Amino acid sequence: MGISRLLQRILPAVFLFASIILASAQAPSAPGKPLPPGPMQPKIKAACTQCHNASRITEQHLTRQQWSEQLEKMEGLGAVIPDADRNAFLNYLTKNFGPEKGGAKTAVKKSGSAAD
């Protein structure tokens, strides 16, 4: 009975400690590659790096539609992206982390869009 009572007292503390350790492992770590300068950089940084570091953004090279889907996903997880800034967010992300920004530079398509 003494061991059972001891375990009842210790296990919650052990669980709490383990939860804190695991939670801190999920927190943003080293900043990685910095976000490019621009008027939207502070807003992107504020909205996106609350839960992960900038490399989660800088390592992706997505289309405008894919970035839009990512923004919706992140909003579902708690990110705050004001409706008034949504288009500017997409412009910044597509310009700096679009598919043509991945790997070697490629020629800009002649049909070009106004996404910049």
Chimera marker file (.cmm) of the C-alpha trace (Angstrom):
<marker_set name="trace">
<marker id="1" x="0.000" y="0.000" z="0.000" r="1" g="1" b="0" radius="0.5"/>
<marker id="2" x="2.897" y="2.412" z="0.727" r="1" g="1" b="0" radius="0.5"/>
<marker id="3" x="4.372" y="2.021" z="-2.786" r="1" g="1" b="0" radius="0.5"/>
<marker id="4" x="0.964" y="2.476" z="-4.407" r="1" g="1" b="0" radius="0.5"/>
<marker id="5" x="0.411" y="5.718" z="-2.509" r="1" g="1" b="0" radius="0.5"/>
<marker id="6" x="3.920" y="6.914" z="-3.392" r="1" g="1" b="0" radius="0.5"/>
<marker id="7" x="3.296" y="6.204" z="-7.078" r="1" g="1" b="0" radius="0.5"/>
<marker id="8" x="0.012" y="8.117" z="-6.921" r="1" g="1" b="0" radius="0.5"/>
<marker id="9" x="1.910" y="11.142" z="-5.682" r="1" g="1" b="0" radius="0.5"/>
<marker id="10" x="4.936" y="10.856" z="-7.963" r="1" g="1" b="0" radius="0.5"/>
<marker id="11" x="3.307" y="9.928" z="-11.273" r="1" g="1" b="0" radius="0.5"/>
<marker id="12" x="1.475" y="13.238" z="-11.783" r="1" g="1" b="0" radius="0.5"/>
<marker id="13" x="4.733" y="15.126" z="-11.186" r="1" g="1" b="0" radius="0.5"/>
<marker id="14" x="6.611" y="12.855" z="-13.602" r="1" g="1" b="0" radius="0.5"/>
<marker id="15" x="3.857" y="13.271" z="-16.196" r="1" g="1" b="0" radius="0.5"/>
<marker id="16" x="3.925" y="17.057" z="-15.808" r="1" g="1" b="0" radius="0.5"/>
<marker id="17" x="7.711" y="17.158" z="-16.127" r="1" g="1" b="0" radius="0.5"/>
<marker id="18" x="7.633" y="14.938" z="-19.243" r="1" g="1" b="0" radius="0.5"/>
<marker id="19" x="4.902" y="17.125" z="-20.775" r="1" g="1" b="0" radius="0.5"/>
<marker id="20" x="6.975" y="20.257" z="-20.244" r="1" g="1" b="0" radius="0.5"/>
<marker id="21" x="10.022" y="18.626" z="-21.816" r="1" g="1" b="0" radius="0.5"/>
<marker id="22" x="8.023" y="17.440" z="-24.831" r="1" g="1" b="0" radius="0.5"/>
<marker id="23" x="6.330" y="20.800" z="-25.241" r="1" g="1" b="0" radius="0.5"/>
<marker id="24" x="9.648" y="22.623" z="-25.230" r="1" g="1" b="0" radius="0.5"/>
<marker id="25" x="10.919" y="20.214" z="-27.887" r="1" g="1" b="0" radius="0.5"/>
<marker id="26" x="8.100" y="21.467" z="-30.147" r="1" g="1" b="0" radius="0.5"/>
<marker id="27" x="8.877" y="25.135" z="-29.564" r="1" g="1" b="0" radius="0.5"/>
<marker id="28" x="10.740" y="27.122" z="-32.215" r="1" g="1" b="0" radius="0.5"/>
<marker id="29" x="14.453" y="26.529" z="-32.128" r="1" g="1" b="0" radius="0.5"/>
<marker id="30" x="17.259" y="28.209" z="-34.020" r="1" g="1" b="0" radius="0.5"/>
<marker id="31" x="15.883" y="30.760" z="-36.451" r="1" g="1" b="0" radius="0.5"/>
<marker id="32" x="17.346" y="29.070" z="-39.538" r="1" g="1" b="0" radius="0.5"/>
<marker id="33" x="17.395" y="31.036" z="-42.775" r="1" g="1" b="0" radius="0.5"/>
<marker id="34" x="15.947" y="34.514" z="-42.140" r="1" g="1" b="0" radius="0.5"/>
<marker id="35" x="12.832" y="35.780" z="-43.863" r="1" g="1" b="0" radius="0.5"/>
<marker id="36" x="13.607" y="38.210" z="-46.695" r="1" g="1" b="0" radius="0.5"/>
<marker id="37" x="13.045" y="41.899" z="-45.942" r="1" g="1" b="0" radius="0.5"/>
<marker id="38" x="9.850" y="43.529" z="-47.045" r="1" g="1" b="0" radius="0.5"/>
<marker id="39" x="6.787" y="45.293" z="-45.671" r="1" g="1" b="0" radius="0.5"/>
<marker id="40" x="5.108" y="41.980" z="-44.786" r="1" g="1" b="0" radius="0.5"/>
<marker id="41" x="8.127" y="40.386" z="-43.106" r="1" g="1" b="0" radius="0.5"/>
<marker id="42" x="7.196" y="41.484" z="-39.565" r="1" g="1" b="0" radius="0.5"/>
<marker id="43" x="3.607" y="40.299" z="-39.973" r="1" g="1" b="0" radius="0.5"/>
<marker id="44" x="4.659" y="36.963" z="-41.475" r="1" g="1" b="0" radius="0.5"/>
<marker id="45" x="7.180" y="36.536" z="-38.678" r="1" g="1" b="0" radius="0.5"/>
<marker id="46" x="4.608" y="37.398" z="-36.004" r="1" g="1" b="0" radius="0.5"/>
<marker id="47" x="1.944" y="35.082" z="-37.406" r="1" g="1" b="0" radius="0.5"/>
<marker id="48" x="4.130" y="32.141" z="-38.372" r="1" g="1" b="0" radius="0.5"/>
<marker id="49" x="6.990" y="31.913" z="-35.910" r="1" g="1" b="0" radius="0.5"/>
<marker id="50" x="4.809" y="31.663" z="-32.820" r="1" g="1" b="0" radius="0.5"/>
<marker id="51" x="4.759" y="27.892" z="-33.296" r="1" g="1" b="0" radius="0.5"/>
<marker id="52" x="7.724" y="27.089" z="-35.546" r="1" g="1" b="0" radius="0.5"/>
<marker id="53" x="10.884" y="28.685" z="-36.834" r="1" g="1" b="0" radius="0.5"/>
<marker id="54" x="11.260" y="30.547" z="-40.115" r="1" g="1" b="0" radius="0.5"/>
<marker id="55" x="12.898" y="27.583" z="-41.851" r="1" g="1" b="0" radius="0.5"/>
<marker id="56" x="9.459" y="25.933" z="-41.955" r="1" g="1" b="0" radius="0.5"/>
<marker id="57" x="8.631" y="28.700" z="-44.440" r="1" g="1" b="0" radius="0.5"/>
<marker id="58" x="11.976" y="29.267" z="-46.155" r="1" g="1" b="0" radius="0.5"/>
<marker id="59" x="12.454" y="25.592" z="-47.024" r="1" g="1" b="0" radius="0.5"/>
<marker id="60" x="9.136" y="25.354" z="-48.884" r="1" g="1" b="0" radius="0.5"/>
<marker id="61" x="8.585" y="26.484" z="-52.455" r="1" g="1" b="0" radius="0.5"/>
<marker id="62" x="4.867" y="26.463" z="-53.080" r="1" g="1" b="0" radius="0.5"/>
<marker id="63" x="2.449" y="27.892" z="-55.603" r="1" g="1" b="0" radius="0.5"/>
<marker id="64" x="0.124" y="30.708" z="-54.580" r="1" g="1" b="0" radius="0.5"/>
<marker id="65" x="-2.732" y="28.195" z="-54.244" r="1" g="1" b="0" radius="0.5"/>
<marker id="66" x="-0.584" y="25.911" z="-52.049" r="1" g="1" b="0" radius="0.5"/>
<marker id="67" x="0.417" y="28.856" z="-49.843" r="1" g="1" b="0" radius="0.5"/>
<marker id="68" x="-3.259" y="29.783" z="-49.550" r="1" g="1" b="0" radius="0.5"/>
<marker id="69" x="-4.033" y="26.235" z="-48.415" r="1" g="1" b="0" radius="0.5"/>
<marker id="70" x="-1.184" y="26.410" z="-45.890" r="1" g="1" b="0" radius="0.5"/>
<marker id="71" x="-2.533" y="29.694" z="-44.505" r="1" g="1" b="0" radius="0.5"/>
<marker id="72" x="-5.983" y="28.124" z="-44.100" r="1" g="1" b="0" radius="0.5"/>
<marker id="73" x="-4.421" y="25.122" z="-42.371" r="1" g="1" b="0" radius="0.5"/>
<marker id="74" x="-2.419" y="27.336" z="-40.006" r="1" g="1" b="0" radius="0.5"/>
<marker id="75" x="-5.486" y="29.465" z="-39.231" r="1" g="1" b="0" radius="0.5"/>
<marker id="76" x="-7.253" y="26.241" z="-38.294" r="1" g="1" b="0" radius="0.5"/>
<marker id="77" x="-4.410" y="25.580" z="-35.870" r="1" g="1" b="0" radius="0.5"/>
<marker id="78" x="-4.653" y="29.038" z="-34.305" r="1" g="1" b="0" radius="0.5"/>
<marker id="79" x="-2.560" y="31.379" z="-36.462" r="1" g="1" b="0" radius="0.5"/>
<marker id="80" x="-4.015" y="34.872" z="-36.749" r="1" g="1" b="0" radius="0.5"/>
<marker id="81" x="-3.965" y="36.169" z="-40.303" r="1" g="1" b="0" radius="0.5"/>
<marker id="82" x="-6.126" y="39.282" z="-40.725" r="1" g="1" b="0" radius="0.5"/>
<marker id="83" x="-8.398" y="39.149" z="-43.780" r="1" g="1" b="0" radius="0.5"/>
<marker id="84" x="-7.090" y="42.567" z="-44.814" r="1" g="1" b="0" radius="0.5"/>
<marker id="85" x="-3.532" y="41.158" z="-44.964" r="1" g="1" b="0" radius="0.5"/>
<marker id="86" x="-4.273" y="37.790" z="-46.574" r="1" g="1" b="0" radius="0.5"/>
<marker id="87" x="-3.529" y="38.896" z="-50.145" r="1" g="1" b="0" radius="0.5"/>
<marker id="88" x="-0.304" y="40.627" z="-49.050" r="1" g="1" b="0" radius="0.5"/>
<marker id="89" x="0.721" y="37.466" z="-47.143" r="1" g="1" b="0" radius="0.5"/>
<marker id="90" x="0.201" y="35.418" z="-50.309" r="1" g="1" b="0" radius="0.5"/>
<marker id="91" x="2.105" y="37.947" z="-52.424" r="1" g="1" b="0" radius="0.5"/>
<marker id="92" x="5.083" y="37.887" z="-50.038" r="1" g="1" b="0" radius="0.5"/>
<marker id="93" x="5.128" y="34.095" z="-49.707" r="1" g="1" b="0" radius="0.5"/>
<marker id="94" x="4.717" y="33.464" z="-53.440" r="1" g="1" b="0" radius="0.5"/>
<marker id="95" x="7.304" y="36.066" z="-54.430" r="1" g="1" b="0" radius="0.5"/>
<marker id="96" x="9.927" y="34.840" z="-51.959" r="1" g="1" b="0" radius="0.5"/>
<marker id="97" x="9.076" y="31.144" z="-51.663" r="1" g="1" b="0" radius="0.5"/>
<marker id="98" x="7.296" y="30.253" z="-54.874" r="1" g="1" b="0" radius="0.5"/>
<marker id="99" x="8.173" y="27.200" z="-56.975" r="1" g="1" b="0" radius="0.5"/>
<marker id="100" x="10.610" y="29.181" z="-59.139" r="1" g="1" b="0" radius="0.5"/>
<marker id="101" x="12.597" y="30.131" z="-56.012" r="1" g="1" b="0" radius="0.5"/>
<marker id="102" x="13.466" y="26.493" z="-55.302" r="1" g="1" b="0" radius="0.5"/>
<marker id="103" x="16.790" y="25.141" z="-56.545" r="1" g="1" b="0" radius="0.5"/>
<marker id="104" x="18.340" y="26.783" z="-59.588" r="1" g="1" b="0" radius="0.5"/>
<marker id="105" x="16.835" y="29.997" z="-60.853" r="1" g="1" b="0" radius="0.5"/>
<marker id="106" x="14.512" y="29.536" z="-63.789" r="1" g="1" b="0" radius="0.5"/>
<marker id="107" x="13.305" y="31.979" z="-66.398" r="1" g="1" b="0" radius="0.5"/>
<marker id="108" x="10.240" y="33.957" z="-65.449" r="1" g="1" b="0" radius="0.5"/>
<marker id="109" x="7.186" y="32.760" z="-67.374" r="1" g="1" b="0" radius="0.5"/>
<marker id="110" x="6.073" y="35.200" z="-70.058" r="1" g="1" b="0" radius="0.5"/>
<marker id="111" x="2.481" y="34.980" z="-68.884" r="1" g="1" b="0" radius="0.5"/>
<marker id="112" x="3.663" y="36.358" z="-65.494" r="1" g="1" b="0" radius="0.5"/>
<marker id="113" x="1.164" y="37.246" z="-62.812" r="1" g="1" b="0" radius="0.5"/>
<marker id="114" x="0.612" y="40.257" z="-60.608" r="1" g="1" b="0" radius="0.5"/>
<marker id="115" x="1.509" y="38.171" z="-57.544" r="1" g="1" b="0" radius="0.5"/>
<marker id="116" x="4.528" y="40.349" z="-56.768" r="1" g="1" b="0" radius="0.5"/>
<link id1="1" id2="2" r="1" g="1" b="0" radius="0.2"/>
<link id1="2" id2="3" r="1" g="1" b="0" radius="0.2"/>
<link id1="3" id2="4" r="1" g="1" b="0" radius="0.2"/>
<link id1="4" id2="5" r="1" g="1" b="0" radius="0.2"/>
<link id1="5" id2="6" r="1" g="1" b="0" radius="0.2"/>
<link id1="6" id2="7" r="1" g="1" b="0" radius="0.2"/>
<link id1="7" id2="8" r="1" g="1" b="0" radius="0.2"/>
<link id1="8" id2="9" r="1" g="1" b="0" radius="0.2"/>
<link id1="9" id2="10" r="1" g="1" b="0" radius="0.2"/>
<link id1="10" id2="11" r="1" g="1" b="0" radius="0.2"/>
<link id1="11" id2="12" r="1" g="1" b="0" radius="0.2"/>
<link id1="12" id2="13" r="1" g="1" b="0" radius="0.2"/>
<link id1="13" id2="14" r="1" g="1" b="0" radius="0.2"/>
<link id1="14" id2="15" r="1" g="1" b="0" radius="0.2"/>
<link id1="15" id2="16" r="1" g="1" b="0" radius="0.2"/>
<link id1="16" id2="17" r="1" g="1" b="0" radius="0.2"/>
<link id1="17" id2="18" r="1" g="1" b="0" radius="0.2"/>
<link id1="18" id2="19" r="1" g="1" b="0" radius="0.2"/>
<link id1="19" id2="20" r="1" g="1" b="0" radius="0.2"/>
<link id1="20" id2="21" r="1" g="1" b="0" radius="0.2"/>
<link id1="21" id2="22" r="1" g="1" b="0" radius="0.2"/>
<link id1="22" id2="23" r="1" g="1" b="0" radius="0.2"/>
<link id1="23" id2="24" r="1" g="1" b="0" radius="0.2"/>
<link id1="24" id2="25" r="1" g="1" b="0" radius="0.2"/>
<link id1="25" id2="26" r="1" g="1" b="0" radius="0.2"/>
<link id1="26" id2="27" r="1" g="1" b="0" radius="0.2"/>
<link id1="27" id2="28" r="1" g="1" b="0" radius="0.2"/>
<link id1="28" id2="29" r="1" g="1" b="0" radius="0.2"/>
<link id1="29" id2="30" r="1" g="1" b="0" radius="0.2"/>
<link id1="30" id2="31" r="1" g="1" b="0" radius="0.2"/>
<link id1="31" id2="32" r="1" g="1" b="0" radius="0.2"/>
<link id1="32" id2="33" r="1" g="1" b="0" radius="0.2"/>
<link id1="33" id2="34" r="1" g="1" b="0" radius="0.2"/>
<link id1="34" id2="35" r="1" g="1" b="0" radius="0.2"/>
<link id1="35" id2="36" r="1" g="1" b="0" radius="0.2"/>
<link id1="36" id2="37" r="1" g="1" b="0" radius="0.2"/>
<link id1="37" id2="38" r="1" g="1" b="0" radius="0.2"/>
<link id1="38" id2="39" r="1" g="1" b="0" radius="0.2"/>
<link id1="39" id2="40" r="1" g="1" b="0" radius="0.2"/>
<link id1="40" id2="41" r="1" g="1" b="0" radius="0.2"/>
<link id1="41" id2="42" r="1" g="1" b="0" radius="0.2"/>
<link id1="42" id2="43" r="1" g="1" b="0" radius="0.2"/>
<link id1="43" id2="44" r="1" g="1" b="0" radius="0.2"/>
<link id1="44" id2="45" r="1" g="1" b="0" radius="0.2"/>
<link id1="45" id2="46" r="1" g="1" b="0" radius="0.2"/>
<link id1="46" id2="47" r="1" g="1" b="0" radius="0.2"/>
<link id1="47" id2="48" r="1" g="1" b="0" radius="0.2"/>
<link id1="48" id2="49" r="1" g="1" b="0" radius="0.2"/>
<link id1="49" id2="50" r="1" g="1" b="0" radius="0.2"/>
<link id1="50" id2="51" r="1" g="1" b="0" radius="0.2"/>
<link id1="51" id2="52" r="1" g="1" b="0" radius="0.2"/>
<link id1="52" id2="53" r="1" g="1" b="0" radius="0.2"/>
<link id1="53" id2="54" r="1" g="1" b="0" radius="0.2"/>
<link id1="54" id2="55" r="1" g="1" b="0" radius="0.2"/>
<link id1="55" id2="56" r="1" g="1" b="0" radius="0.2"/>
<link id1="56" id2="57" r="1" g="1" b="0" radius="0.2"/>
<link id1="57" id2="58" r="1" g="1" b="0" radius="0.2"/>
<link id1="58" id2="59" r="1" g="1" b="0" radius="0.2"/>
<link id1="59" id2="60" r="1" g="1" b="0" radius="0.2"/>
<link id1="60" id2="61" r="1" g="1" b="0" radius="0.2"/>
<link id1="61" id2="62" r="1" g="1" b="0" radius="0.2"/>
<link id1="62" id2="63" r="1" g="1" b="0" radius="0.2"/>
<link id1="63" id2="64" r="1" g="1" b="0" radius="0.2"/>
<link id1="64" id2="65" r="1" g="1" b="0" radius="0.2"/>
<link id1="65" id2="66" r="1" g="1" b="0" radius="0.2"/>
<link id1="66" id2="67" r="1" g="1" b="0" radius="0.2"/>
<link id1="67" id2="68" r="1" g="1" b="0" radius="0.2"/>
<link id1="68" id2="69" r="1" g="1" b="0" radius="0.2"/>
<link id1="69" id2="70" r="1" g="1" b="0" radius="0.2"/>
<link id1="70" id2="71" r="1" g="1" b="0" radius="0.2"/>
<link id1="71" id2="72" r="1" g="1" b="0" radius="0.2"/>
<link id1="72" id2="73" r="1" g="1" b="0" radius="0.2"/>
<link id1="73" id2="74" r="1" g="1" b="0" radius="0.2"/>
<link id1="74" id2="75" r="1" g="1" b="0" radius="0.2"/>
<link id1="75" id2="76" r="1" g="1" b="0" radius="0.2"/>
<link id1="76" id2="77" r="1" g="1" b="0" radius="0.2"/>
<link id1="77" id2="78" r="1" g="1" b="0" radius="0.2"/>
<link id1="78" id2="79" r="1" g="1" b="0" radius="0.2"/>
<link id1="79" id2="80" r="1" g="1" b="0" radius="0.2"/>
<link id1="80" id2="81" r="1" g="1" b="0" radius="0.2"/>
<link id1="81" id2="82" r="1" g="1" b="0" radius="0.2"/>
<link id1="82" id2="83" r="1" g="1" b="0" radius="0.2"/>
<link id1="83" id2="84" r="1" g="1" b="0" radius="0.2"/>
<link id1="84" id2="85" r="1" g="1" b="0" radius="0.2"/>
<link id1="85" id2="86" r="1" g="1" b="0" radius="0.2"/>
<link id1="86" id2="87" r="1" g="1" b="0" radius="0.2"/>
<link id1="87" id2="88" r="1" g="1" b="0" radius="0.2"/>
<link id1="88" id2="89" r="1" g="1" b="0" radius="0.2"/>
<link id1="89" id2="90" r="1" g="1" b="0" radius="0.2"/>
<link id1="90" id2="91" r="1" g="1" b="0" radius="0.2"/>
<link id1="91" id2="92" r="1" g="1" b="0" radius="0.2"/>
<link id1="92" id2="93" r="1" g="1" b="0" radius="0.2"/>
<link id1="93" id2="94" r="1" g="1" b="0" radius="0.2"/>
<link id1="94" id2="95" r="1" g="1" b="0" radius="0.2"/>
<link id1="95" id2="96" r="1" g="1" b="0" radius="0.2"/>
<link id1="96" id2="97" r="1" g="1" b="0" radius="0.2"/>
<link id1="97" id2="98" r="1" g="1" b="0" radius="0.2"/>
<link id1="98" id2="99" r="1" g="1" b="0" radius="0.2"/>
<link id1="99" id2="100" r="1" g="1" b="0" radius="0.2"/>
<link id1="100" id2="101" r="1" g="1" b="0" radius="0.2"/>
<link id1="101" id2="102" r="1" g="1" b="0" radius="0.2"/>
<link id1="102" id2="103" r="1" g="1" b="0" radius="0.2"/>
<link id1="103" id2="104" r="1" g="1" b="0" radius="0.2"/>
<link id1="104" id2="105" r="1" g="1" b="0" radius="0.2"/>
<link id1="105" id2="106" r="1" g="1" b="0" radius="0.2"/>
<link id1="106" id2="107" r="1" g="1" b="0" radius="0.2"/>
<link id1="107" id2="108" r="1" g="1" b="0" radius="0.2"/>
<link id1="108" id2="109" r="1" g="1" b="0" radius="0.2"/>
<link id1="109" id2="110" r="1" g="1" b="0" radius="0.2"/>
<link id1="110" id2="111" r="1" g="1" b="0" radius="0.2"/>
<link id1="111" id2="112" r="1" g="1" b="0" radius="0.2"/>
<link id1="112" id2="113" r="1" g="1" b="0" radius="0.2"/>
<link id1="113" id2="114" r="1" g="1" b="0" radius="0.2"/>
<link id1="114" id2="115" r="1" g="1" b="0" radius="0.2"/>
<link id1="115" id2="116" r="1" g="1" b="0" radius="0.2"/>
</marker_set>
